[in-house]
Amino acid sequence: MVKSMTGYGRARETRNKRDITVEVRSVNNRYLDCTVKLPRAYVFAEDAIKGRVQKAVSRGKVDVFVTIDSSAADVSVVKVNEPLARSYYEALLRLKETFGLSGEVTPVELSRCPDVLSVTKAEEDLETLAEDICQVTDAALAAYNRMRSVEGVKLAEDIAGRADTIEDTVARVEAQSPQTVSAYRERLESKMREVLASTTIDEARILTETAIFADKIAVDEETVRLHSHLSQLRDMLRGDEPVGRKLDFLIQEINRECNTIGSKCSDLTITQDVVNMKAEVEKIREQVQNIE
């Protein structure tokens, strides 16, 4: 199925108490250019995200925006500096003995001593966290691809319709070409009669000149190739692989055949048909620039 290179997708999920939001946006580009923007603390997941994008997209300027609210997942751990606490305990006992003080050295008193207790965040499982972010990224990419597919269908329909118009015009050119040769023969005979008023006209010479002219304006090869190119174009539009680059090349070939027909034919009707075909080709070219 044809996909557009422009699209947008968004997904938001809560995984392991983290609120993860991923947005994917893209515009036209000759090759795949992926940029990932996410909080600095989670930069370790950037390569994994790019890997998911590369599997889902073949070309385009793709921007991925990741926001993470981990406030609900923050777990604090209280650590005890046992060697330091023991030193404080022994020091307090010596103070009691030296000055004859009463009372016990309690944990509460020790906890008030500097650096005995420290509060830190629990260590995170980076592999699991990266997988959570990638799962949400996959959901955003799925929404993004659905939007691109919808637009791709419209692009394919428009291109196919214009291809039909070109093919109809090619058929008219094929029908008009023999008439052009016949008209040339009539004009040639008329001029020769004017010049050679009382002299017998050489029929062999007329046949030779007509044959030479017919060979110069023959467009059979070009029209056959045009039919073939248009058939390939329709097959590509029905395919499942990215075809943007192939279509771009094929449109160049179609345009080349139209130019050749235009340069060979001096008939006004055919010339107008060629102009119309080239106009349709240019519109198809513009649409192809949006296809992945």
PyMOL commands that set and color helices and strands:
alter all, ss='L'
color gray80, all
select helices_A, chain A and resi 40-56+71-73+82-99+107-111+126-195+203-217+220-238+244-264+268-288
alter helices_A, ss='H'
color red, helices_A
select strands_A, chain A and resi 7-15+18-27+32-37+60-69+76-80+117-121
alter strands_A, ss='S'
color yellow, strands_A
deselect
rebuild
show_as cartoon
